[in-house]
């Protein structure tokens, strides 16, 4: 299946291009890079287009992947759907609720696949937490906290994600979709959302940190991101009626994909996605000795393998349009809660 990749910034270079090429049955056939020669240098065998029309001129391109700034997602996805292509959009789907719902409606009308690149569902540590929740190893979960801690004291010069006045910028739009999507997969829709998106760096023009609390009644899911955390705390902290689970360290896949020698083909090695033993989580259960829990193997190729199977064989999408809308509702309600400085109901208008 031929794939056209739209955009060749960090997301495309570090995630989409190598992951697409890592999936059997997918061919990265064209990259849309409006200027520069980076795509041609890295993938000399792949056709490079300078315009969307040029990319879409190849009728054999079945799947279009949009990895561009957030404010361009709607128009690009709309054009690809109208051209009869299936579409993957890098998270988030679009910056506004109307744009998101319009895209989902258009995909349904055109009978085209539309999904969002929620690759963090294929993080090994999240798969581990999901398994513990499913088998009720902790009993009934009453508190869940997930956080992304990074240390970037200064904004990256010229980065669109940190440019004030542009739709869909800031860390809540950047990292929020990962944490929120994972929580919704685990626990479903909350009753209310209480959130605060704020700035910690003196030079930040947009939010560079957030706290989001999803209230489920007895259960609270707290999601946090920080850019000024030199010594990170636990990535996951889960408490239940029978015990607790703590997990430090991030999934190793991103670091390997962003290094100078990422995988280029389908053979990623036998140790791909394996978490070092020293990073395994700690499980404490009432009446049992504390134990280390081996982290499940992570593999982002699972996302695109599922997309391939959905297109070719009608398999159910792991990240459905309805789930994409649910995640966007949560992000927009979190921004609304932060702006109004109060708790908001899940059922209210997200904008």
N, C-alpha and C positions, 0 to 999 in steps of 0.2 A: 504494500500500500504506500503510495507516494505522499509525502508530507511536505507542506510548505511552511516555513518558519518565518514569521513576520516580526522583525526587530532583531538586533544582534548586540544588545547590551549585556550587562552582567547576568541577568536571569537566563537569557538565551544561551550565552556562552557556557555558563557553569552548570545549568540544569537541563534545559530543554534539548539542546543539540546533542550532548553526549547521551542523555537518557533515551531519546528517540532512536539514536543509532545503536543503542544497546539492546533494543527489543527486536527479536526475530520477527520478520514479517512486516517491518516498517522500514521505509527508505527515506532518508532526508534528501529530498529531491531539489529543493530550492530554498534559498535564504534571502529575505528582503532586507537589505542593508542600504539605506538611502545615500549614505556617503561613507567614505573610507574603504579600506581593503582588508579589514580584519577577517571577515568570513572567508574570503578567497585564500588568505594565507593559511588559515587553520584547516579549511576543508576545500582544497583545490579541486576535488572531483565533484563538488556540488555547485549547481548553477546559482549565480547571484543575480537578483533582480533589484532594480532601483525604484520601482513603483509597484503598487498593489496590482494594477492592471497587468503589468508584465508578469508578476507571479501567477495571477489567475489565468493567464493566457494558455497555460499548460492544462488541458482538460483532464489529464491523468492525475493531477493533484486532487486527492479525495479529502484530505484532512488539512485544515489550516490551524496553525498554533500562533496565538497572539501573545507576544512577550515584549510589549511596549509600555510607555508610561500610562498610568491609570486613566488619565483623562482622554486617551485615544481609544480605549477598549470598545466603547459603544459603537462608534462609527466603523471601525475596522471589522468588528464581529458582525455588524449588520450587513456590511458589504459582502462579506464572505458567505453569510447565510443566504442572501439574495442571489449570490452566484451559484447556489446549490452545493456548497461545501459543508462538511461537518466541521465543528469548531471547538478547539480548546482555548480557553482564556486563562492567562496567568491571574492568580488572585490579586485583587478582588474582581468580581465580575464586571462592575462598573461603579462609578462614584455615587450615583443617585438611585433612588428606589424606582423611579419611573424608567430610567434606562435599563435597569435590571429586569423589571417585569416586561418591558417591551421586547427585550432580547429573548426571553423565555417564550413569550407568546409567538414571536416570529419563528423561532425554531420549531415550535409545535405546528404552526401553520405550514411551514415548508417541509415538515417531516425530516428535519435534520437533527443530528446529534449536537448537543451543546453541553459542555461541562467546564468545570473550573479546576485548575491545577492545584489541588490540595495534597501535595506530595507528602506532607508531614504525617498523613495517616499511615504512611509506610516507613516512619521512623521506628526503629526497633524498640526504643523505650516506650513509645506510645502503645505499640502492639503488646508489650509486656503488661502495661497498666490495664489495657483493655481485657486481656486474658484474666488478670487477677479479678477484675470487676465481674466478668462473665461467670467465673467459677465461684464467686462470692468468698474468696480467700480471706477477705477482711470483714466478712459479715455484711451488714448494710452500711454502705458508705455514707458518712455524714459530713465529711469535709474533704474537699479536693482543692489543691493549689498547684498550678502550673505556671512557670515563669521562664522568660528568656532574659538572661543577663548578658550584657555585652559591655565592652569598655572602649568607647569612641569619644574621647574628650572634645573633639572638634568636628563640626559637620564637614562632610566631603564637599569641597568646592564645586559648584555647578550642578550638584546632584538634584534631579527634579523632585525627588521624594522630600527634600527639605526646603523647597521653594514656596514661600508664603503666597497665597492667592491662587494657587493651582488646585483644582478639585482632586480629591483622593490622595492628599499627601499627609505626611506625619506617620509616626510609628504605630498608631492605632490602626491605620489603613494598611500598614506594611506588615507588622507582626501579628496584629490582632486577628486577621483571618485564620492563621494557623491555630492559635490557642483556642479561639472561639469555636472553630469547626470541630476540633478534638473534643471539647466539652459537650457540644451538642450531639456528637456521635455517641458519647458515653451515657448522657443523661436526658437527652431530648430537650424540648422547649421549656425554659424556666417560667416562673410566674412573673418575676420582675427583674429589672437590671438597674444596678447602681454603678456609676462609672465616673472616673476622673482622668482626663487626659491633660498632661501638663508638661512644662519645660523645666529641665534641670540644668542644661548647659546655658551659660550666659549668652552665647552667640546663636542659639537656636531660634529660627523663625517660626517653627511649627512644633507641635507636641513631640517630645522625644522620650516620653515615659507614660505609662498608664496603669491604672488599677480598674479592673472590671469584676463586679460581683454578680453572679447569676444565682438568684434565690429560687430554690425548689421546695421551700418549706423546711423540712428537717435538714436537708442537704444545702450547703453553700459551696459553690464553685468559684474560686477566686483566681483570676488570671492577671498576671503582671508582666510588664516589660520594662527594663531599665537599660540605658545606654552608658551610665556612669557607675558600673559595678565591676570593680577590679578583681574582687574575690567573690565569685558567684556562690549563691546558696543552692539548695536543692532545686533541680529542674522539675521534679514531681514530688509532691507530699500528699499522701492520701491516708485518711483516718476513717476507720469503720468501727462497728460495734464489737468486732473480734480482734482488731489489731491495726497496725500501721505499716505503711510502705514509704520509703524514702529513696530517691534516685538522684544522684549527682551526675553532672556531665551531659553533654549533648550527643546526639546521634553522630557517628563518625563520617557519614556519607558526604555532608556538605563540605567539610574540610578537604576530602579527597577530590571532590569534583571541582573545587576552586583552586587547587594547586596548579603548578606549571605543567603537570603531565597527567591530565585526567584520562579515563578510559576512552578509547576511540571506536571500539567495535563491540561485539556482543559478549566477548569473554572478559569478564571483569575480575576474574580470580576467585579462588575458593574461599577466601577470607573476606569477600566484600560484605559490608554491612554488619560485621561482627564487632561487638563492643568489647573493649579490653576488660579482663576480669576485674581489674581494680575499680572499674566504673559500675560494676553490677550493683543493683539496688539491694536495700536491706529490708527484710520482712520480719516484723515482730508480731507474733500472734499469742493470744492469751494461753498460758499453759504449755507453750512450746519454746525451745531455745531459738534465739535470734538466728536467722539464716540469710545467706546471700542468694539472690534470685538471678540466674543467668538471663541476660537481656536477649530477647528474641532477635533474630536476624532482620535487619532492615533492608529494603530494596526499593528504591524509587521507580525502578522499571515496572513494578506492579501496576502503577497508575496507567502507563501507556499500553501495557499488555491488556488491561481491562478495556481501554478505549478501542484497541484493535479488535478485541473479541466482541464488543458491543456492536461495532460497525459490520463486521464480517459474519457474525453468528447470532446476533440478537441477544447477547448476554446482557444482564442487568448492569447498568452503570453503577460503579461504586460511589461516584460523586454525581448525584442526579441534579437536574436543574432545580428541583424543589429544595434539595439540601443547599444548593448555592444561594437560593433566595433566603432560606432560613438564616444562613450565616450572614448575609448582607443585612437582613433585618436587625440582627444582633449588633452588628458594627454601627449601623446608623442610629439605633436606639442608645447605644453606649455614648456616641457623640452627643446625642440629644440630652441624655442624663448629665453628662459633663457640662454642657453649655447651660442647662437650667439649674444645675447644682441640686438635683433631687432624684429620687427613685422614679423610674418610669415602668408602666405596665407593658408586658410583652405584646399585648393585643392592640396597643395604640398605634396610630399612624407613625411610621418610622421617620418621616421628614417633617 
